[in-house]
Amino acid sequence: MKNIFLSLMVFVVMSLLNAQFTDWSLVFTDGKSGGIAMAPIAVLLSGLMVSAIGFLTVLIFNKTYNTILKNAFLFEIIYLFTLIISGANPFAYFTGGEEILFLDFLLYLNSFFVLLMMFLIDRLYSKINLAKSKNNIDQ
């Protein structure tokens, strides 16, 4: 049961972080015209959809996804797949130069930054659990 709640927490945190970083990325675009200002809401909805798919995957394959990092990679793979399906090409900005293409590039960049953050959180979480288990053995 702890594994399922941990998975749900990882999925929700990654969804919220992707949406927040997208909101912060709007500062780097020229303007908020053409519906670009609604991008964080779209990313949040997409992230929640990815979270639901990932959570169902964890429920089906409960024993496989037992760490934060495995859940983060599952979220990342599904999220990148949804970005590809939606038509967001990270390399189109370097040929076109429009601000919407720059936002597509930032979506991918933010996603990898969130994955890096989850990797660091996983390392910290595993060190805390290791220290707790050593203290329990010593007592």
N, C-alpha and C positions, 0 to 999 in steps of 0.2 A: 504494500500500500504506500509505503514511503517513496518507493521508486516512481509510482504514478504521480504523486503530488510534486515530486522533484521535477519530473518531466513537464508537467503542466506549468510549473513556475518558470522553467527555462523558456518554454515557448512563449509565454505571455511577456516575460521580460525582453526577449529578443524582438517581439512584435513592437512593443512600446519604444525600445531603443531605436529601431529602424525608423519609426514614425518621427521620433524626436530629432534624430540626426537629419532626416529629410527636411524638417522644418528649419533647422539651423542651416542647412545647405542652401536654402532659398536666398540667403544673404549674398551668396556668390553669384547669383543670376542677376541679369540687368534689371529686370522688373518683375512685377507679379501680374503680368497681363496674360491673357489667353488661358485662364484657368490653372496656371501654375501654382497659385496659392492654395489650391485644393489638393495638391499632391500629397501632403502628409496624411490627410484623411484617407485618400486612396491607398496609401502604403499601409496605414493602420488596418483598414478593412482587408487588404490582401494578406497582411501578417496574421490577422485573426483567422482567416480562411486556412492559411498554411498551418497555423497552430491546431486547428480542428483536425486537419488531415494527419498531421504529425502525432497528435494525441491518439487518434484511432489506430495508427500504426504501432504506437507504443502499447496500446491495449492488446492488440493482436499478438505482437512479438514482445511480451513483457520481459522475458529473461535476457533479451539481447541488449536493450537500451537501459543499462543500469548506471551510467555515469553522466555527468553534466556534459562532458565533451561529445559523447555519442549522440545525445539529444540535440546538442547545438549543431553538429554536422548534419543530422537528419533535417532540422529546420532549414539550414543553409541550402542543402540540396533542393528541397522542395521550393524554397523561396526563389532561388536562382532559376529554377525551372519555370515558375510563374512569371518571372521577369522576362525570360526568353519568349514565352508564349505571348505575353502582352506586347511584344515588339520593341522592348527597350534594348537597344544595341549600344554597348559601352564604347565601341570604336567609331561610331558614326560621327561623334563630335569632332574628331580629328580630321574628318574630310569635309564636314558641313559647317560647323561653327555656330549653329543656332543655340539659343539658350535652353530650349527644351532638350536638345541633344546633350548639352552639358549636364542637365539634371539627370538624364539617363545614366551618364557616366558616374555621377555622384551617388546614384542609387546603388550601383554595384560597389563603389568604393566604401560607402557607409556599411553595406552588408558585410564586407570583409573586415571592417573595423569592429563591428559588433561581434563577429566570430572571434576575433583576436581578444576582445574583452572577455568573452565567455571562456576562452582558453585560460586566461589569467585567473579568472574566478575559479575554474576547475582546479588549477594548481594550488591555489590558496585553500580551497575546500578540502582537497586531499591531504594537504599538510596539517590542517586542523584536525581532521579525522585520525591521521597517523599519530599526532601528539596525544589525542584523547585515548587511543587504544594503548599507547605505551604507558600512560598514567594508570590505566585500569589494570594492566599487567603488573606494574610495580606495587600496587597496593594489595 
